[in-house]
Amino acid sequence: MHRHRARAQGSRARGRGLRRDREGGSRTESPAPVHPRMKKAGARARRGGTRKPQRWRAVVPASTSNLGPGFDSLGLALRLSLQAVAARIPSGFSIRRTGEGSELAVDPHRDSVLGAYRHLFRVAKEPVPTIALTIHSAIPIARGLGSSAAAIVAGLTLANHWMRERFSTEELFREAIRLEGHPDNVAAALYGGLTLSLPLHDGSVRALPLPMPRALAITLAVPAIHVSTAKARALLPRSIPLHEAAANTARAMALGYVLSSGRFELLAEALRDVYHVPYRARLIPGFDGVVEAGRRAGAYGVTISGDERRLRFNPSLVPGVDLHIHDVVGTKVRRHLGRIARADPERRRAHRADTPGRRGSRRGGFGDGGRDR
């Protein structure tokens, strides 16, 4: 990964607390840090007593997983977001979608956001409040960028907000893993930043935040291909020689060192992998050309984003130095009818507010291979 130009870090870069638009158009904003859990008294004070919100919002980042050798354990939140707005209605459930995936017809009873929302009420043994959902997503569906993880975390966050933050972040993480089936993407979506999912002896998983340099830019190149999960899994080896497995473990540990120390000249080597990347790369038309274009333009490293258990589109992650890399890689991607986007790391975790704000993502969005606007 690599450095980009320094940006002004104003109030937009800081975590936001619970926000409400009052009658008359005035707006107040809490200085509290963004966190999916609040102390009960503080939450009630910001909501104006015990009154339940009638309209509230969850904002959840996209994520990339694996990062080369960190198979099924490393996740990185990205500045593409899914926003889900819940409005209380007397009965039933409805869903309206805009953005990525809006053209797909989804039965409300099979929707991931609504499914996670209802799941948490079942866990709490509480009746499920009926809502109308408005979902806007800047996260491409089924392309290895954590769209399902973002949807699950959004639903859990909406439900937990209605229940006055009854569940801790760790408890939400546990339920998200239960719904998603693996921890890497949901950890990044829920906690933000770079996370390591550590399996414990009792079968639970703990999310560990890892330090990240601020001078980091990422370019995502998404080829327009469909790859079945069965085909992707069939390519993975059943066994790995011990010396290769040991080397992969060392590279995964080195990756944490490189990202925390800023020794980006070692990143290309730290991203090398023998578990999945060489096998998945065969499914991506023009993969070698995109990799070479990124490196020649100055990228520190290249790897594949996505989880083989859910892989249908297989994107490549190309950390780039600046817009020059974005444009050079975009030219290569365009030849294979793919899309290109700048998606810097997102340090903010999933959060919520009483009323919706602007739609969209914080710096991000996909184009046809040219520069984002």
N, C-alpha and C positions, 0 to 999 in steps of 0.2 A: 504494500500500500504506500501511499506517497503523499508528499506535501502539496498544498495548494495555497493560493493567496490568502493572507489573513483577512478576516472580515470583522466588521464592527460588531461587537457583542453587546447589544442593547437589551432592553427589557424583554424583547421577543424571545431571546435565547434563554431567559430564566424560566424556572418552573412556575406554573401558575396554579393557584388554588381554585377553590370553588367560585364560580362566577355567576352572577344573576343580573338580568336586565330589569330594572325597576320601572314602574309606571312613570310616564313622562319622559322616557328615553335616556335617563341618566344611567351610568354604569359604574359599578364598583368592582374592584379586583382584590382578592385576598393575597397578601404577601407570603402565605404559607407555601412551603415547598410542595411540588407535585408528588403525591404518593397515593396509591390506591386505598390506603387505610388512614382514617382520621380518628382522633379521640372523639368519643360520643358527644361530649359537651361542646367541643369546638365545632363539630359538624352541625349540631342543632343551632348553635349561635349563628353560623353563617347561613343556615337555611331559614332563619327567622322562626325560632321556636320548634315545634314538633310537626309543622305542616309538611306533608309529603310533596315532592316536586311533581308537577304535572307534565313537565317536558324536560328531559335531561339527555346528556350526550356523552358518548365514550369516543376517545381518539386513541388509536392503536397503531404503532409503527409496523411497517413491513420488516422482514428479516431475511438474512441469508445464513445458511447453516454449513457446517463441516469446515469451511475455510481450508481445504486441502486435507491435512492429516488429522484434523479434529473431528473425525467421523462420528456422527450421532452425539457429539458432546459440546461443540463450540457453536455459538450463535451470535450474530451481530445485527442489531437493529439498524434500519435504514430510514432515511427521510422521505419515505413514501408512506402515506397513511390511509387507514380505513376509518371513516367517521360514521357512527351509528347514532341516530337521534330517536329516542323513544318518547312517544306522546301517549298519555293515559287516555283510554277510550272505554266506554261503558261495557262493551262485550267484544269477544272475538280477537283475532290477530290479523294484521295486514302488513305487507312489506312493499315498499317502493324503492327501486334501485336506480342509481345513476353512476356513471363512470365505468370502470373496468368490470366486466361481467354483467352489465345491466341488460345485455341482449339475451342472456340465458334465462329460460323460464324455470323458476325454482318453486316447488311446492312449499308454502310457508311452514308446513310441518316438518320439512326436511332441510330447512335453512339452518346453516351453522350458527349464525348469530342468535336467532330465536331459540334454537335447540340448546345452546349453552345457557341462555337466559332462563329457560324453563328448568334446566338441569339443576341450577343452583338453588332454586326454590324447592325442588324435590329433596335435595340434600338437607335443606333447612327445615323440611316438613312444614312449609308455609304454602298457602294458596298463591297461585300465580296471577299477578295483576295483568289484566289484558291491555295490550298496547298496539299502537301503530308504529311500525319501524320505517325510518327513512335512512337508507344506507348509501353513502357515497364512498367509492373506493378508487384510489390511485394505484392499487396493487394488482398487477396482472394475475389472472386466475390460473392456477395449476402450472406455474412456471418456476417453481423452486424458490419463490420469494415470500413464503410464509403467509399466503392469503388465507388458508384455512386456520392457521394459528391466530392470525389477527382477528378473524371472525369469532373464534371461540373466546379469546380474551375480551373482545368487545362485549359479547353477550354476558359473560361473567361479571364484568365491570358494571354494566347497566343494572344487573340484578343486585349486586352487592351494594350499589349506591341506594337503591330503593330500600334495602334492608338496613340502612344506616351503618354501612361498613361492618357488618357482623363478622365477616370472614377476613382473616389476616391475609397479607400478600402470599405468605407461604401456603396457606390453605387454598387460595385461588390457584396457585401454581400446581398444587396436587390435583385439583379438579381439572385443570387445563390439560395436564398430562393424561389423565384418565380419558378425556374426550379425544385428544389428538393422537395419543398412542406413543409419542416420543417427546422428549423434553426440549431439544435444542432450539427450535423456533419459538415455542411458547415462552421459554425463559427470556429470550431477547425481546419479544413483544411485550411481556409483562414488566420486566425490570429495566429495559432500555440498555443501550451501550453494548459492550462485549461481555458475554456470559459463558461460564463453563458449567455444564450440568454434571454434577458428581453423584454417581449411584452409591448409596450407602448399604451397609451390610444387612439392614432390615428390609431392603427392597424399595425404600423411598429414595427420592432424588433431591439434592440440594443445589440451588443456583448460586454460583459464586461470581460476583462481579470482578472483571479483570480491568486493569488500567489501560487506557488508550491514549495515544497522542492526539492533539487537536488538529494538527496539520495533516489531514488525511482526506483524500478525495477518491471516490469510487465511480467507475463507469460500468454500467450493466449492459451487456449485449445479449439480446434475446432472439435467437433464431426462430423462425416461424415453422416449427416442426412439431409433430405429435409423436410421442414415444410412450408405448404402453408400459405400465408398471411391471408386468410379467417379463417383457423383453428386457427392460433395464436390469431387473434382478437376475435374469438368466445369464447376463454377461459377467456378473461378479464372481470372483473365484471362491471356491469352497474352503480353500486353505491358503495360507501365506507362509513361505519359508521363515523360520525363526529369525534369521539375521535381518530379513526385510522388515518384519514386524517390529523388531527392536529399533531399527533405524527410523521407522515411521513414528514410534513413540518419542524418540529423541527430537524429531522435527516438530512434533506437536508441542513439546515443551519449549523448543527454540522459538516457536511462533509467539508464545506469550512473552518471551524475553524481547523479541524484536519489536513487538507492538508497544510494550511498556517503556523500552529504552530509546526508541526512535532509530535503531540501527537498521534502517530500511535497505541498506545494501545487502543484507542477509535474507531479505524477505522471499526472494525467488526460491532460494534453497529451502527455507522453512515451509513454503507452501507445497513442496513436492509430496506426492502421495502414491502409495502402492495399493491401497485398499479398494478405491473406487474410481478415481479420476482417469487412469489410463483406459479403463473399460467403457466408461460413459462417454469419453471423448469420441469414440468411434461412431456414436450415434448423432454427432453434431456436424452437419455439412460445413466445411470451411473452418473448422475449429483451429487447425494448425495455422491457417492464414491469419485469423483474428489474434491468436496468441502472438505470432511474430510481429504483426502490425503494432500491437500494444507495446511490446518490448522495444521495438525500434523507435517508437514515439516517446519513450522514456518511462513507461510503467515499471514499477518495482517488481511486480509479480502478477501472475494470472492463475486462476483456478476455476473450478466449476461450482456453481451454487445449486443446492437442492438436496432433497432427501429421496433415496431410491424407493422408499416404500410408498411415496406419493407422486413420483416423478411421471409427468406426461410431457411437459415441455422441459427441455434441459438447457438452462441458460449458462452462459459463461460470465464470470465476474472478473472485470479487468480494472484494477486500480490504476488510475492515471494521474499524471502530474498536473494537467490543466486542460483547457478546452482544446488544445492542439491534439492531445491524445483522444479526446472525445470525438473530434472530427475525423482523425485518421482511422480509428477503429470503426466509426460509423460508416465510412466508405466501404470497408470490408463487409460489414454486416448487411449493408444494403444489397450487396450482390447475392445474398442468400435470403432476401425478402424478410429480413429480421428487423428488430427495433433496437434503439439505443437510448440510454438515459443516464443522466448524472444523478446519483443517489448517495449523498454523503452519510456517514454514520450518524445515527440519532441517539443522543444521550438521554433524552427524556423518556420516561416510562409511560405505559398506558395511563391515561388520566380521564377525568370526567368533569362535567359542569352542568348546571341546572338548565341552561339555555344554549342553543347551538350558536357557534360562531361561523366564520367563513369556511366554506367547503374547500377540499383539496388537500394537497400535501405541502409540507414545508420543504421547499426546494426538491423538486423531483417531477417525474412525468416522462412518458415514453414518446419518442418520435419515430420517424421511419428510417432513421439512420443518419439524419442530419443533426444540427445543434438544437438543443432544447430551447424553447422560448417560454 
